[in-house]
C-alpha cells in the first residue's frame, strides 16, 4: 500500500517541487526526501566509478578491477578501496549528478510532462467528482479528522485517468496523503477532516470501477496534517514487491481469514507447548515496523524493504516446508502478493492471510495477541491500541517506541531515542552517524561527508538467513 513501504525509499520516485529544489541550493539542511535523492545519486556514482575500474581483459579470465596500480579480485575489496581512497571524487561525481537531477525535475515540473504523472491522458472525470456546494470550505478544512488506509485490486485499463480523478478529488476535499495507481488496482492513505474523508469514501464506493465497501477502509485519528503533501502517481505495482504483477498476481493469494478466525488460529498456535508445531506466524513487514509491534511468537524477517521479501522466501524455504503459514501486515495489501509468491514455491501445506491486516485486527482485539505499536507511513510513525512497549531506546536501553528520523544529513534511518537521550544530543541512528552529524555542523558545505551507510545498515545482511 501507499502507506506500507519504507518512508525513505520507495514511494517518492523522484518527485520534488520547484520550491524544494530551489531551497536546496540555498539551505545547508536538507529535508528527508532531498536526502533520498542525494543518496541515490551517490550510490549510482559509486557504482559507476567501480564499474569504470573493471579489467575487461583479465589474464586469468576471471573478474577483476584495477585501481591505483593495484588489482582487486573481489567486489568487497574494490568497494573498500574506492570508499577509503576516492571519497572526494565520489562526492564530486555525486554532487554533479544530484544537481543535474534537480535541474531535470525542475524542467519536468514546469512543463508538466512527467511520463507517469496523473495528467498524461486527458479524460472527462467530472462525473466522478462529488458535488460539495452544500458544504462549506471550513468543514472541509477544519475540525476533527482521520486518516484512511485502503487498497483495491482490480483491472484498471487506464490508470492515468484514475490518477487524474484522484488528484482532482483529493484537491477538492483538501486531502493530503499518498495514492498509487497501476493496472492492477489502487492503493492509498489520505488524511483530512471527517467531513472530507467521508465524502472521499463515498466517492470510492460509488465509482463504477472499484465499487468498494466502507469496510474496505481502515481509519485512525489524524488529518491532513499527518502528511506533508499530496503525492499521486502511476506505477507498475500498487505495492512495490519488485515482481511482475502478471507473473505473481494477487489472484493467486492465500486464503483470507477474518480477524476472529485469525485470532483463533494464533490462540491455537500459542497454546501448543512444544516447539515442533506445524504453523508459522509470519510478519511480512519491514524490520523497523515489527520492532515496535508484532504478534506474539511471530517470525519477523529482518528486511528493510518489502521488495526483499521474495529473496527472503527463496533463501529460507525450509522454514516454510510442510507448514501452515499465517501471514499478516499493516492493512493486508502486502499479504496479497506476498502470499501469492510463497504459494508459488509449492512448499507450504497452506497459506493464510489476515484480512484487513493488523489495522482491522486491532479494531476487534485491541488487547489481543498483537502487542506494541502499529507502524504507519505518515508523520505520526505509529498508532497504538494497547500500552505495551516492546522496543528500547537505542542509547540507554529504556523502554521506548517513538521513532524520529536520524538527524544526520543523507541518512534515512529511523531512530528510537528517548527524551533524555535526545536532550543529551543522541539524535542520530548510531554513533557513526552521530560523529558524522557533528562533523557536518562544523563544515560550510552541505555536501561534506555524506555516506548513507552506517552501523545500522552495515551490520545487517540484506537478506537474513533464518533457517
C-alpha positions, 0 to 999 in steps of 0.5 A: 500500500501507499502507506506500507513501504519504507518512508525513505525509499520507495514511494517518492520516485523522484518527485520534488517541487520547484520550491524544494529544489530551489531551497536546496541550493540555498539551505545547508539542511536538507529535508528527508526526501532531498536526502533520498535523492542525494543518496541515490545519486551517490550510490549510482556514482559509486557504482559507476566509478567501480564499474569504470575500474573493471579489467575487461581483459583479465589474464586469468579470465576471471573478474577483476578491477584495477585501481591505483596500480593495484588489482582487486579480485573481489567486489568487497575489496574494490568497494573498500578501496574506492570508499577509503581512497576516492571519497572526494571524487565520489562526492564530486561525481555525486554532487554533479549528478544530484544537481543535474537531477534537480535541474531535470525535475525542475524542467519536468515540473514546469512543463508538466510532462512527467511520463507517469504523472496523473495528467498524461491522458486527458479524460472527462472525470467530472462525473466522478467528482462529488458535488460539495456546494452544500458544504462549506470550505471550513468543514472541509478544512477544519475540525476533527479528522482521520486518516484512511488506509485502503487498497483495491485490486482490480483491472484498471485499463487506464490508470492515468485517468484514475490518477487524474480523478484522484488528484482532482478529488483529493484537491477538492476535499483538501486531502493530503496523503499518498495514492498509487495507481497501476493496472492492477488496482489502487492503493492509498492513505489520505488524511483530512477532516471527517467531513472530507474523508467521508465524502472521499469514501463515498466517492470510492464506493460509488465509482463504477470501477472499484465499487468498494465497501466502507469496510474496505477502509481502515481509519485512525485519528489524524488529518491532513496534517499527518502528511506533508503533501499530496503525492499521486502517481502511476506505477507498475505495482500498487505495492512495490514487491519488485515482481511482475504483477502478471507473473505473481498476481494477487489472484493467486493469494492465500486464503483470507481469514477474518480477524476472529478466525485469525485470532483463533488460529494464533490462540491455537498456535500459542497454546501448543507447548512444544516447539515442533508445531506445524504453523508459522506466524509470519510478519511480512513487514519491514524490520523497523515496523515489527520492532515496535509491534508484532504478534506474539511468537511471530517470525519477523524477517529482518528486511528493510524493504518489502521488495526483499521479501521474495529473496527472503522466501527463496533463501529460507524455504525450509522454514516454510516446508510442510507448514501452515503459514499465517501471514499478516501486515499493516492493512493486508495489501502486502499479504496479497502478493506476498502470499501469492509468491510463497504459494508459488514455491509449492512448499507450504501445506497452506497459506493464510492471510489476515484480512484487513491486516493488523489495522482491522485486527486491532479494531476487534482485539485491541488487547489481543495477541498483537502487542506494541505499536502499529507502524504507519507511513505518515508523520505520526510513525505509529498508532497504538491500541494497547500500552505495551512497549516492546522496543528500547531506546537505542542509547540507554536501553529504556523502554521506548517506541517513538521513532524520529528520523536520524538527524544526520544529513543523507541518512534515512534511518529511523531512530528510537531515542528517548527524551533524555537521550535526545536532550543529551544530543543522541539524535542520530541512528548510531554513533557513526552517524552521530560523529558524522552529524557533528562533523557536518555542523562544523563544515560550510558545505552541505555536501561534506561527508555524506555516506548513507551507510552506517552501523545500522545498515552495515551490520545487517545482511540484506537478506537474513538467513533464518533457517 
